Amino acid sequence: MKSNSSKFYGYGKQTIEQEDIETVVEVLKGDWLTQGPYVKKFEDALSEKFEAKYASAVANGTAALHLTALALEWKKDDIVITTPMTFLASANCILYAGATPDFVDIDPISYTIDIEKLENRILNYKKEGLKVKAIVAVDYAGHPCDWKNLRKIANKYDIQLVSDNCHALGAKLDGDIGYANKYADVTVMSFHPVKHITSGEGGAVLTNNYDIFEKINLLKTHGITKNEQYLSRNEGPWYYEMVELGFNYRITDIQCALGASQLKKLDGFVQKRNEIADFYNENFSDDNRFICPHVANNVRHAYHLYPLQIKFEELGVSKREFFAKMKKDRIGPQVHYIPVHLQPYYQKHFGFKKGDFPVSESFYHNEVSIPMYPSLENDDLCHIVDAIKKVGKS
Ligand SMILES: *Cc1c(COP(=O)(O)O)cnc(C)c1O
């Protein structure tokens, strides 16, 4: 065991235990490394846990988003809206499909897509004779969006609804852990090591729609099928046909063994994350140099991140200086996120500019993701809180 004074605290980290290791070793000793029994086991466990009819495990969360964009048949000139306060992949999947990305700013309290601004944007497009094809909503940091109203809007304007659920595994809305798939047409997950559960790299698409599920399964393995139902002819037991232009976005049995073992522990991980958040809330909420993340009263936050807003002007240091001081105290915070519309690629190709989404931009100015992962102990948390609070004083 490392002593406290040599530990380094990143913003997120996986928790791997002995049973995870044993499950993976069992696969390594077996006959299948890639397409073995654990892929289906993991998929079944995901669909049961999150109350979805179908789950397809894939190579990573970005692949899951790409396949979703293709399965929902986004095409050139289709407008797809997401939030600027997300990882690039939530927006890039729109570009992969050749569709047109747009953003709607976040709500300053929940940090998720602003419902009123969203409806206004849809109506503005309507006035110009344009229809919004889909919305990719992100449960930023692990706090669910206003899904009831998102569903209403989706129904009212006939818009496809995607839940980028990568931050929110184990979150609950009105006590329901299956809320994502209940409200969205497609739910996307990631099992990257900084997320709630990990399979190394990995991702999944969940849906109640059989056709979407089948399309995802086809596209993740080169668009190849052996299913009689889809074959134009059958030349024998070796015979297969390529019916779509697909990819190799499969996940391995090794990864799924780890994922299945981790999934069993999700509730405990989320519980621990909530305890850490309680500690941070207690220590930062009475200090007006900081703003703690708000939690709506019908929500169980999953705390993929703990996004602390810091008033650097009042702390008396710049964000850059803050990061330098954190590093000296062996803390490696991160910023989530640089608003997507400010990325040079999006500015150059789609004409977005500074000032387009002011709430996200000002949130970016203040936001720091401080360490949040289940293995943080009380001593670690005291060290982190002390280090942050003393920054302005030295
Ligand atoms: C992590 C993440 C992704 C992408 O997942 P990968 O598995 O890393 O490809 C997509 N969207 C959001 C919001 C994420 O946090």
PDBQT file of the ligand as one rigid body, heavy atoms in Angstrom, charges set to zero:
ROOT
HETATM    1  C1  LIG A 401     -16.278   8.983 -22.622  1.00  0.00    +0.000 C 
HETATM    2  C2  LIG A 401     -17.326   9.641 -23.429  1.00  0.00    +0.000 A 
HETATM    3  C3  LIG A 401     -17.582   9.281 -24.757  1.00  0.00    +0.000 A 
HETATM    4  C4  LIG A 401     -16.724   8.353 -25.570  1.00  0.00    +0.000 C 
HETATM    5  O1  LIG A 401     -16.417   7.183 -25.017  1.00  0.00    +0.000 OA
HETATM    6  P1  LIG A 401     -15.107   6.352 -25.445  1.00  0.00    +0.000 P 
HETATM    7  O2  LIG A 401     -15.413   5.003 -24.900  1.00  0.00    +0.000 OA
HETATM    8  O3  LIG A 401     -13.933   7.005 -24.798  1.00  0.00    +0.000 OA
HETATM    9  O4  LIG A 401     -15.022   6.362 -26.925  1.00  0.00    +0.000 OA
HETATM   10  C5  LIG A 401     -18.651   9.887 -25.389  1.00  0.00    +0.000 A 
HETATM   11  N1  LIG A 401     -19.400  10.814 -24.786  1.00  0.00    +0.000 NA
HETATM   12  C6  LIG A 401     -19.144  11.216 -23.524  1.00  0.00    +0.000 A 
HETATM   13  C7  LIG A 401     -20.021  12.249 -22.908  1.00  0.00    +0.000 C 
HETATM   14  C8  LIG A 401     -18.104  10.649 -22.813  1.00  0.00    +0.000 A 
HETATM   15  O5  LIG A 401     -17.836  11.083 -21.582  1.00  0.00    +0.000 OA
ENDROOT
TORSDOF 0
